[in-house]
Amino acid sequence: MGSTREQIAFDVLFVGGGPANLAGALHLMELAKAKGQQLEVALIEKGDAMGAHALSGAVLNPRALQELMPDYRGAGCPIEKDVRGDALYFLTGRGHYRMPFVPKHMRNEGCHIISLSRFVRWLAHLAEGVGVNIFAGFAGTEVLYGEDGKTVVGVRTGDKGLGKDGKAKSNFEPGIDVLAKVTVFGEGARGSLVGSAAKRLNIFAGRVHQTYETGIKEVIQLPEKNDFAGSDANDLHMFGYPLGLSTHGGGFVYEMADNRVALGLLTALSYQAPMLDLYEEFMRFKGHPFVRGIIRGGRVMEQGARVVGSGGYFTVPKLAVNGAMFVGATASMFNAPSLKGIHTSMKSGMLAAETIMESISRDNFKEETLLQYQDLFESSWLKQEVYVGRNYAQAASKKGPLKLFHLGLQYITDGRGVFEKMSALKDSKTLKPVTPEAFDRSERRYGHHDYDSTLFVDKLTGVYLSKTHHLEDQPCHLVVHDPHLCVTTCYETYRSPCTRFCPGNVYEIEVDETTQEKRLKLNPSNCLHCKTCDIKDPYANITWTCPEGGDGPGYTVL
Ligand SMILES: Cc1cc2nc3c(=O)[nH]c(=O)nc-3n(C[C@H](O)[C@H](O)[C@H](O)COP(=O)(O)OP(=O)(O)OC[C@H]3O[C@@H](n4cnc5c(N)ncnc54)[C@H](O)[C@@H]3O)c2cc1C
């Protein structure tokens, strides 16, 4: 390694403070206690507080939580509501039809509605209580390797106090090398460290590539008198309008405590229309008469966005290498047809913890020992859940009747469908070149909202409501490899789709009034850390990296 930076050594380091790593850390401490063993365990999280970057629906299947903590209610688990009924609606331009039945994967009896942000804070509090050292506000920015160049020995946290020009300011604090016998990566979907290390560690070889959906979500405070309370279903899903049947995705509305609702729209990034604007589609969803009826008189409390990796079993990487393991959404632990990744991520963290205990008792942290986790995964209920969606997102990326055919067949063959292993184009490769007709259509489609700054807010107010903050004077964390490409080839072919797929208004094309020259303007301080740009850019011209630790959204109820 040869580093002169400050080093801290732990037995186990968890990178990322989501449900996967928190469940893993809690389970590990419990197992160690049962064996009378003392472990030094650390967890780093890039948000300035635990839960600040946590965004989900969220309907929680309590399966993993029950295994971790049978009396989770008694332990104070922050449940907003129990699911008392599910409903699936097909939305047309102005109408809505309640489907006579809810598909098996979307039946949520026995589940709870939670705020992931609150849930994560609660788990973190419990983890601290049993001795896990939690460091919020620290982003892992580099994977550290041993002398062989292949064994992971920890991560380096980001420097703090660098100026825009990359030079140290007076408050400069160099990042720390956090070393561990085992490093567990639970960075969520599209992890930046795992992304940068994947090639060297060769963990995705032979796998189908990942596919993603971007979700934009709000929590809305409703008036005390609202139609939602007392209805037979409080777990509502919608499809049809506004995305239509060619673009996969759909909306949800979940009832929360204190007359609040969680509302969101997920759009699969396999979409083809270059003029599609994710935020505008979200506004169209909210503006549909049926949805508008549910939320009337309400006020947006918080807004945010995040991607979810929906690729399924064949996108699961090799789960361990020398000195490291991969859990949660980073490792594609997601049940795609039921849109659930919290309990699957938690279970993966718990299985990793069991393997870590074994490796500690053998004092062997090599791949062959840590890969026991992969065996545990294969033989647990977790594999069955991930397996059922093995072809789902790939089928959903097909268009029109073909998509319905594949999804229907998978429904009755428990996920198999026509082929055992279906593939799909990379999300960055699906856009079609813009045509004058597509341009005109989008002009007619968008821009007709009555923003009222209360229930219907524009993008910038949305960013404000996400409580996102970034120091302006720091190196730009969004690396645009060739800015010239953005205003030439990409503009001519796709009309700079980054200005529409980014829900935070980070990317703008400015035109000089006199010369008519175009220029890409970046607003990195608006970044919601959703990572859509890193995935959807048609030229893979944008790489998302961690800004200074502690920067980013400040979610509290999403
Ligand atoms: C809109 C939407 C709706 C969803 N609805 C549901 C639902 O209803 N039910 C359900 O079960 N699932 C749902 N999911 C999926 C679910 O939220 C995820 O699968 C789950 O949160 C994954 O957990 P995780 O711990 O792996 O990652 P995450 O929850 O993403 O947590 C990862 C954490 O790691 C931190 N981090 C990342 N990189 C670094 C780094 N380099 N250094 C330090 N920290 C880092 C992040 O800030 C984050 O806090 C939904 C997802 C979305 C986006």
The ligand as an ORCA input file, in Angstrom:
! r2SCAN-3c Opt
* xyz 0 1
  C     -38.210      4.502     -5.283
  C     -37.850      3.193     -4.622
  C     -38.852      2.433     -4.034
  C     -38.531      1.226     -3.416
  N     -39.524      0.537     -2.768
  C     -39.210     -0.549     -2.020
  C     -40.195     -1.163     -1.201
  O     -41.358     -0.727     -1.148
  N     -39.814     -2.248     -0.481
  C     -38.544     -2.738     -0.492
  O     -38.263     -3.733      0.191
  N     -37.591     -2.166     -1.289
  C     -37.884     -1.085     -2.024
  N     -36.906     -0.453     -2.764
  C     -35.537     -1.034     -2.824
  C     -34.761     -0.826     -1.527
  O     -34.868      0.489     -1.061
  C     -33.291     -1.178     -1.748
  O     -33.210     -2.436     -2.364
  C     -32.537     -1.197     -0.412
  O     -32.575      0.058      0.199
  C     -31.087     -1.630     -0.624
  O     -30.432     -1.617      0.608
  P     -28.834     -1.477      0.690
  O     -28.486     -1.455      2.136
  O     -28.229     -2.507     -0.149
  O     -28.502     -0.087      0.013
  P     -29.006      1.383      0.291
  O     -30.290      1.402      1.019
  O     -28.949      2.089     -1.008
  O     -27.896      1.981      1.273
  C     -26.569      2.169      0.849
  C     -25.931      3.230      1.745
  O     -24.541      3.273      1.460
  C     -24.111      4.621      1.405
  N     -22.916      4.665      0.536
  C     -22.861      4.385     -0.792
  N     -21.597      4.471     -1.244
  C     -20.832      4.808     -0.185
  C     -19.445      5.050     -0.025
  N     -18.600      4.917     -1.053
  N     -18.985      5.414      1.202
  C     -19.833      5.527      2.259
  N     -21.173      5.316      2.160
  C     -21.668      4.946      0.958
  C     -25.305      5.362      0.835
  O     -25.259      6.743      1.173
  C     -26.469      4.624      1.502
  O     -26.821      5.203      2.732
  C     -37.187      0.746     -3.409
  C     -36.174      1.515     -4.005
  C     -36.496      2.735     -4.600
  C     -35.395      3.561     -5.196
*
